[in-house]
Amino acid sequence: EQVRAHAALLELLRLGETHPELLSGKVADLIAADREDGARLRATLRVYLDAWGDMARAASTAGVHVNTMRYRVRKALERSGIDLDVPAERLVTELQLRLHAHADAP
């Protein structure tokens, strides 16, 4: 029971390897924009979601001021068109961020 979440995530990562279409969409567009201009908005969004939307905790984890984190999260959402107020979109965003991190890992 203690490793069920991790095992499920590993299975989803394997699914992403065989179904690359799961990696397309708003997160992929954000990552492409990051590559073009050197921004790190993908990392910002990942830290924010990992902090469950707790801006102060996300800022602390990222080592930036909370206002800087707010600005970066807002910029990531504006640039990508992601709407984290829609539960399904928030879930897909988090999963895609993890799938991309796995796919990009050496």
C-alpha positions in Angstrom: 0.0 0.0 0.0 2.8 2.4 0.8 4.3 2.2 -2.7 1.0 2.1 -4.7 1.2 5.8 -5.8 4.8 5.4 -6.9 4.0 2.2 -8.8 1.0 3.8 -10.5 3.2 6.8 -11.5 5.8 4.4 -13.0 3.1 2.7 -15.0 1.9 6.1 -16.3 5.5 7.0 -17.3 5.8 3.7 -19.2 2.5 4.5 -20.9 3.9 7.9 -21.9 6.9 6.2 -23.5 4.6 4.2 -25.8 2.1 6.9 -26.5 3.9 10.1 -27.3 0.6 11.9 -28.1 0.1 12.0 -24.3 3.0 14.6 -24.2 1.4 17.1 -26.6 -0.7 20.1 -25.6 -0.3 23.1 -23.4 2.6 21.7 -21.3 4.6 20.8 -24.4 4.0 24.3 -25.7 5.3 25.8 -22.5 8.4 23.6 -22.6 9.0 24.7 -26.2 8.7 28.3 -25.2 11.1 27.7 -22.3 13.7 26.3 -24.7 13.3 29.3 -27.0 13.8 32.0 -24.5 15.6 30.2 -21.7 12.8 30.7 -19.2 12.3 28.1 -16.5 8.5 28.3 -16.3 8.1 24.5 -16.5 10.2 24.2 -13.3 8.2 27.0 -11.7 4.9 25.3 -12.4 6.2 22.0 -11.2 7.3 23.4 -7.9 4.0 25.3 -7.5 2.0 22.1 -8.1 4.2 20.0 -5.9 3.5 22.6 -3.1 -0.2 22.0 -3.7 -0.7 25.7 -4.7 0.9 26.9 -1.5 2.7 30.0 -2.9 4.9 30.6 0.2 6.1 27.0 0.3 6.7 26.9 -3.5 8.7 30.2 -3.2 10.8 28.7 -0.4 11.5 25.5 -2.3 12.5 27.5 -5.4 14.6 29.9 -3.3 12.8 33.0 -4.5 10.6 35.7 -2.9 6.9 34.9 -2.8 6.1 37.8 -5.2 8.6 36.4 -7.7 6.9 33.0 -7.5 3.5 34.6 -8.0 4.8 36.5 -11.1 6.4 33.3 -12.5 3.4 31.2 -12.0 1.1 33.8 -13.6 3.6 34.1 -16.5 3.6 30.3 -17.0 -0.2 30.1 -17.0 -0.6 33.1 -19.3 2.0 31.8 -21.7 0.6 28.2 -21.8 -3.1 28.9 -21.5 -3.3 26.3 -18.7 -6.3 26.9 -16.3 -5.5 25.3 -12.9 -9.0 26.1 -11.7 -10.2 23.3 -13.9 -9.5 20.1 -11.9 -9.0 17.8 -15.0 -6.6 20.3 -16.6 -4.7 20.6 -13.3 -4.3 16.8 -13.1 -3.3 16.5 -16.8 -0.8 19.4 -16.3 0.8 17.7 -13.3 1.0 14.3 -15.1 2.4 15.8 -18.3 5.0 17.7 -16.4 6.1 14.4 -14.8 5.9 12.6 -18.1 8.1 15.2 -19.8 10.6 15.2 -17.0 10.9 11.4 -17.4 11.1 11.6 -21.2 13.8 14.3 -21.0 15.9 12.5 -18.4 19.1 11.0 -19.7 
